[in-house]
Amino acid sequence: MPPEASRLLLVGNSSSGKSTLASALAQSQGLAHLDLDTLAWQPTTPPERRPLEQSRTDIDRFLSANNRWVIEGCYADLLQLVAPASTGLLFLDLPISACLDNARKRPWEPHKYATPEAQEANLAMLLDWIAAYAERDDVCSRTAHQVLYDGYAGFKRRITRNTVAEDLEWQ
């Protein structure tokens, strides 16, 4: 990884590998890791997005506490808030079929779901949401991610394969 890539943003469809790559980078490069899923939602049923300013407060707190970091999520609006402080952007732009396969194989995420059964109960909805990535018109859509990527002035890289080791080759 180039030395200037010490404050990274990762964006992409759900199940594109953002959390896996962010965890690998955090471990190998000594970066603090922020998963935006943990601060984007209110704890309600059904879930609702938190007001942008509340999420921004949590992001600012994370930035104040950490000089070297990786922040990942599908929320272009939240990533746009932190883009000026970042040194690199990775767009995990995998085929939808790969994201669907990843979602089906995803291990239990205890920071998101109380039980493996709760995660499994959400799978059909998640698969439908992933499949609609290119057609959706929201801050988590492919269109919003492309706009973020196109407008990003720093180091950026599009990753199109589900191979973390190969895609860490920056050249």
Sequence and secondary structure as in RCSB ss.txt:
>XXXX:A:sequence
MPPEASRLLLVGNSSSGKSTLASALAQSQGLAHLDLDTLAWQPTTPPERRPLEQSRTDIDRFLSANNRWVIEGCY
ADLLQLVAPASTGLLFLDLPISACLDNARKRPWEPHKYATPEAQEANLAMLLDWIAAYAERDDVCSRTAHQVLYD
GYAGFKRRITRNTVAEDLEWQ
>XXXX:A:secstr
  TT SEEEEEESTTSSHHHHHHHHHHHHT EEEETHHHHEES SS EE  HHHHHHHHHHHHHH SSEEEEES 
HHHHHHHGGG SEEEEE   HHHHHHHHHH    TTT SSHHHHHHTHHHHHHHHHTTTT  STTSHHHHHHHHH
H  SEEEEE SS HHHHT   
